[in-house]
Structures are given as structure tokens and as C-alpha cells.
């Protein structure tokens, strides 16, 4: 009888262990502590001088399938929220833990006032060009952590350079769904830092200079300087910034913790039409000897780097 009871108890224990294991495999587990979590949107710059605004209408933002509170359909000019500026979308009370199921729902047909179109590019001459699209939602390929604090600020960094491309006859279109998923970064501001500084173009190499930040070891010159997918160059860059043509200043905001490398790129407006063509990588060196291929960013750490740019490498 004791042997039978022992066998039964063993089977019961194994069953409980198996069920617990299956439960853990169903998805992420979250802490008991809750935090008010605000969601913001910001933008990385475009490289088209003829573009005055990129307007998208956000119909909904969902975290693990739940719409954020306090958000109503909003039409946003993304180009107004660059260089660290951000727009509040809404908030959710979330348990501590890591979230990766993030969906941005767009309305391409009508804006927040009911006017058409909902998503469009505004040119400097006042022309409105509706953005062609194949999907109205972006399943963001990224994750953010809700920390044990009174408030978390989560930033959705919408990189219009990666998300929207020209489509013949100066029209515009969204890239494919898989490309869109990587065109929006997500980061908790409490775990982010920034790199900023000045870049001196001593040889007057360029009409426009853009600095791209890559996760350390991910930059492949041959691939990144060629059009990929829907025609995007420097597709794997984590962030980018235009170098101010007057002051030489640049800033790369909301960078997740990690190690980065910077690459400065020359562009020329050869046809004087406001369209900048890739002109080559620039030879960049720092005034203080900082290794541009190994820049560490920690929580809320701001790194200031002065760079001297010289002759093109490619």
C-alpha cells in the first residue's frame, strides 16, 4: 500500500511540474508591482529636402492587444517631433516586466477630422501626396521593459527614412510589412541615453551629412551603402541624425543601453532638385581620441563627441 501511495504521489508531483512548465511556456511572466506607463512618439529625420512634413493618422496603439488609455485618433506630423522632441499618445497601468507585443494602428484613409487622406507627405511647394500602403498596422519588432518605479515613459521612434520611400513620379509608399516592423524602435526613456556633439567638415565635402548609429559590429559597408528591400539604404542603423549645416551639431536621441559605432555619410544635391544622393562614407576622427566604433551607452548617459570629417572613404 505504501508503495502504491508513493507511486501516486510521484505521478501527481510530476503532473504539477509539467503543468507549471507549460504555463511558463505560454508567454512572459510579469511582476506584481504596477507602474503608470506613458507612451510617446518621436521621429528620425528624412533625407529629402523637398519634404516639409510627413503626416500619419494613428488610430490605435495596442500593448499585448490592449489599447492604451487616454488615446484618441490623432493626426501627427512626425517631422515636428525630432531631436528629442516627442508627443504623448496615452498611458496604461502595466505590471513590471518586458513587453514585446506592440501594434501601431494607422488610418490611411481619413485623418482625425474625417478628411482624406489620413497618411500623406507634404511637399515644400504645398503639394499633398497620399502615401500608398499595403497594411494599416505595424507590428513593432522590439521590446521594452516596465521598471519598478512610479512612472515609465516609453518612446516609439518612428524612422520615416526607413518606413516611407519614393515610388516613381515623386509619389510615396510605405515599405513592406516586414520592413515596417523594424522601422519603429521602442525604448523606455529611463533606460536610454544619447550621443550628441559637433562634426566639422573641414574639406567641405558635402551638401548634407548624416550620422548613423549602429549597434557595435553590425555595420557592413557593402550592404548598408546599397539599396535594400524597398530601396532603403543604411537599413540596419539604430538611429540617425542630420548634421546641422551651419553649426555642425548633431544628436542621436533615445538610444537603448549598449555599445554603438558611428558612421558619417556624405550626400550631394547634384541636380539642384532638393534630392540628396549618396556621395560616400567620410573619414571621421574625434578631437579627444574616442573610438567611434566602440561607444558605450548606459541608462540616462549622454555622450558628447566632437568629430572632424575629412576625405571620403567610398
Secondary structure, DSSP 8 states (H G I E B T S, - for coil): -HHHHHHHHHHHHHHHHHHHHHHHHTS----S-EEEEEEEEEEE--SBTTEEEEEEEEEEEEETTEE-BT---EEEEGGGS-TT--EEEEEEEEESEEE--EEEEE-SS--TTS-S-SSEEEETTS-EEEEE-S-SEEEES--EEE-SSSEEEEEEEEEHHHHEEE-STT-EEE--HHHHHTSEEEEEGGGEEEEEEEEEETT---SEEEEEEEETT---HHHHTS-BTTTBSSTT-SEEEE--TTT-EEEEEEEESEEEEEEEEEEE-TTSSSB-EEEEEEEEEESS---TT-EEE-TT-EEEEEEEEEEE--
